[in-house]
Amino acid sequence: MISPDHGGPSGTTLTIDAAGAAPPNLRKCQLIEVLVFLFLIVPSLVLSFLSPQQLKAGFNLVAWGTIFRDLSLVCLLAYLLWRNGEPMTRLGWQARDISKEVAIGLLLFFPLLAGTSFLEQYLRTIGFSGQPKSLGGFLTPQSAPQFALAFLLVLVVAVTEETIFRGYLILRFEFLTRSRIAAALLSSAIFSVGHGYEGTAGVATVGVLGLAFAAVYLWRRSLVAPIVMHFMQDFIAIVAIPLAAHHH
């Protein structure tokens, strides 16, 4: 038996044999674990395709609901890892070179922002739908307490969603498919489903963002840079732009 670097960013791996195959029971357990986890998150992600009128939810409800949902999912992941005897470092939670990872995230964010903004505009010009104006207060803070809540929201979402979509899902999908590319594509596709309220152009653009975050995650073997990029993306859209508009 050997343990090649096939599992996660930490270098800790699930044991596989010399032919590169995992023991059948272990693969079956990992498959069941991922299917159960997807069953928990995918239905709520699909609800993003409903209109704000159908959801009948204001900013406070959406923000708090998202915060508690994401925190509970990360707690579930922590339990699953603990049960399997896997350290959190397998998801990319590394304490090394944090300042360097933050700097990399900041440097990569701005060209990524420019590229994805251009992509979304292009997709709209060729017929993809954009985010409807009817969103109103659905994801737009209107008061000082709501702007504070919005900051907390984007911070929690950046940390938890990168842990879920880049850390956990890539780790498990890579183990199940034996392909990092397939793992990145699958996790990014699921990530994009949760942004149906942004229209088809937004969903496609978020899918590309997810792939970019995945590429940085796999390159750096750390979640820090993707978390910084994700935070900046949401901070500009949910906090900075509405705050600027609020003061004019």
N, C-alpha and C positions, 0 to 999 in steps of 0.2 A: 504494500500500500504506500502511496506517495501523496503529498499534499502540495501540488503546484499552486501558483498564484492565480486562482480561478474564481475566487469568491468576492472579496471586497477591498475597499481602499486601504484597510489596515494591514493587509497581507495575511491576516488570519483566514484560513480557508476551511471549507467543509471537505472532509476526506473523500477522495475519489481514487479509483484504481488506475493502474498504469495505462489503460486504454482510454482514459479520460471520462469514464462513465461513473456516475454516482450509484451507490447501492440502491436497489429498487425501493426498499422501504423508506429510505431517507428522501429520495426524490418524490415519492408519493406523499410523504408528510409535508414537504415544502410546498407541493402543488396544492394540497388541501388548505394549508395555511394561507397561501396567496389568494385562493378562490374565496375563502371566508372573508378576508380583509377587503377584497374588491367588492364583495356583496354588501359590505358595510358602507363603502364610500361611493360607489358608482351611482346608485339611485339618487343620492343627494346632489351629485354632480350633474346628472341629467336634468334635475329641476331647474338648472340655470337657464335652460332654453325657454322656460315659461316667462311671460311678460311680467313686469312689475305689477300690473293690474291684477293678473292672475294670482301672483304671490301675495298681494295685499300686505306688503311688508315695508316699513320705513327704515331709515338708516340705522337707528339704534338697535332695532330688532335683528336686522341682517348682520350688523357688526358683532353684537354679543353672541348671536347664534353661531357665527363663523368662528369666533375666538374659542368658544367652549367646545365646538365640534372638533376643531383642529387639535386643541390641547388634549382632548379625550383620545383622539386617534394616536397621538404620540405616546400617551400613557399606555395604550394598548400595545404599541410597537415595543416599548420598553419592557413590558411584561413578556411578550413573545421572545424577545432576545434573551431575557433572564431565564425563561423556561428552557430555551435551547442551549444555555450556557455560552452565549455569544456576547462579547463586549460591545458597548455603544460605538467603539472605534470602528467597528465593521461598517457602520453607516457613514463614516467620514467625519465623525466628531474627533478632530485632532487638535491638540493644544499647541502644536509646534508652529512657529513662524506666523503667529496670528496677524501681526502688523503687516507682514509681507502679503499674506492672503487678502487682507482688507484692501491693501493698495492695488493688488491685481484686480480685485473685483471692481474697484472704482475706475481703474484705467480701461477695463474692458467694457464697462457699462455704456459709456458715451457713444462709441462707434456702434454698439449693439442697438442703442436707442435710435440712432439715426437710421440704421439699416431696417429695423422693424417698422419704424414710422413710414419710411418710404414703401416698404412692402405692403403695409395695410392700405395706404392710399392707392397704390397700384391695383390691389385686389378689388377695391371699391370701383375703380374706373372700368374694370372689365366685368362688372356685374355682381360681385360678391356683396352681400348686405353688410351694413355697418351697424354700430350701436344706435338703437333708437333714441330719439330725443325724449321720449316718454319716460325715460329712466328717472328724471327729476331727482327726488330725494332718496331714491333707492340706494345709490352709492355716493351721494354727495352730502357732506356735512354742511350744516347751515349755521351753527352757533359755536361759541368757544368750547363748551363741554363736548360737543360733537367732534370738533377738530382734535381735541385731546384723545377722544375715543378712536378717531381715525388713525392717529399716530400709533396708538397701542395696537390697533387692528393690523396695520401694515407690518409692524414689528413681529407680532405673533405669527402672522401668515407667512412671512419670509422664512422664519426659523422652522416652523412646523411643516410647511409644504415642501421645503427643500429636504427636510428629514424624511418625509413620506415618499415624495415622488423621485427624488434623486438618490437618497440614501437607501431606504428600504426596498422600493420597487425595483430599482436597477440591480441591487444585490440579489434579490430573489429571481428576477427575470433572467439575469445572466446565468445563475445556477441552473435554471430550468431549461433555457434555450442553448446554453453554452456559447452565447454570442453577446458581446458587449454592444454591438450595433443594434441587434434586435432588442436588447434590454432598453437601450436609450430610446428607440423608436416607440416601443410599447408604453413606457412610462410617460413619454411626452404626449402621446395620443390621449392617454387617460387624463393627463394634466389639462389638455386643451378642452376636454369635454365640459369641465367645470366653468367655462367662460362662454356658454351659449348665449347669455344676455348681451354679449358684444357683437352678435351677428356672425355670419360665416367668415367675413374678413377678419374679425377679431379672433375667432376660434383658430383659423389657420395661422395667424400671426403668433398667437400664444403657443401653438404647437412648435413653431420655429424657435420661439424664446426658450421653450422647454428643452429643445435639442441643444441650443447654445449653453444653457445651464448644465445640461448633462455632459457636454463635451468638456467644459471647464472642470466639472466635478471629477470626471474620469482622468483628466490631465493632472489635476492638483492632488488627487486622492484626499480631498478635504471638502467639507461643506461650506467653509467660511466664505470663499469668494462667490459661489453661487448665491448664498444668503444675502451678501452685500448687493449683488446685482438685482436680485429679486426685490429687496427692500427699496432700492432706489427707483425701480420701475413703478412699484405701487405707490411710493411716497409722492412722486411727481404727479401721478394720475389722480390719486385720491385725496392728497393733502395739499400739495403745493399749488396746483392749478386752481382748485376750488377756493383756496385761501386768497390767492391773488384776485380772483373774480369777486370774492366776497368784499374786498376792500375797495372795489371800484364802483 
